[in-house]
């Protein structure tokens, strides 16, 4: 039976990026996506694929869980 709790994916992409002094374009280049993709992920418009989430975590040298979490 599915759980009737609405979950939202939170992310810490903007905070991690700004802490490093990177622009969205800088992160996009490191991950191999467009700046618009970074923007839409940061703003919660787009849920990244597993591959993109893993590449973002690798770019920041952190665990995926440090960037993404579920919130109810």
C-alpha positions in Angstrom: 0.0 0.0 0.0 1.5 3.4 -1.0 2.2 6.0 1.7 0.0 9.0 1.3 2.7 11.5 2.2 3.7 14.2 -0.3 7.5 14.2 -0.6 9.5 16.9 -2.2 13.1 16.7 -3.3 15.2 19.4 -1.6 18.6 20.2 -2.9 21.6 22.2 -1.7 23.1 22.8 -5.1 23.0 26.6 -4.9 24.6 26.7 -1.5 27.3 24.3 -2.5 28.0 26.2 -5.7 28.1 29.6 -4.1 30.3 28.3 -1.3 32.9 27.5 -4.0 32.4 30.8 -5.9 31.2 28.9 -9.0 28.6 30.3 -11.4 25.9 28.1 -12.8 27.9 28.0 -16.0 31.0 26.7 -14.1 29.0 23.9 -12.5 27.3 23.1 -15.8 30.7 22.7 -17.5 32.0 20.4 -14.7 28.9 18.2 -14.9 28.5 18.2 -18.7 25.0 19.8 -18.8 23.6 23.2 -19.8 23.5 26.2 -17.4 19.7 26.0 -17.8 19.7 22.5 -16.4 21.7 23.6 -13.4 19.2 26.5 -12.9 16.1 24.3 -13.1 17.6 21.7 -10.7 18.6 24.5 -8.2 15.1 25.9 -8.4 13.3 22.6 -8.0 11.7 22.8 -11.4 13.5 19.7 -12.7 14.4 16.5 -10.8 17.8 15.4 -12.0 18.4 11.9 -13.3 20.5 9.6 -11.1 23.4 10.2 -13.5 23.2 14.0 -13.2 22.8 13.8 -9.5 25.9 11.6 -9.2 27.9 13.9 -11.5 26.9 16.9 -9.4 28.0 15.1 -6.2 31.3 14.2 -7.9 31.9 17.8 -9.0 31.5 19.0 -5.4 33.3 15.9 -4.0 30.5 15.1 -1.7 27.9 12.3 -1.3 24.7 12.6 -3.2 22.8 12.8 0.2 24.8 15.9 0.9 23.1 17.6 -2.1 19.7 16.0 -2.2 17.2 15.0 0.4 13.5 14.2 0.7 11.2 16.5 2.7 7.6 15.7 3.6 
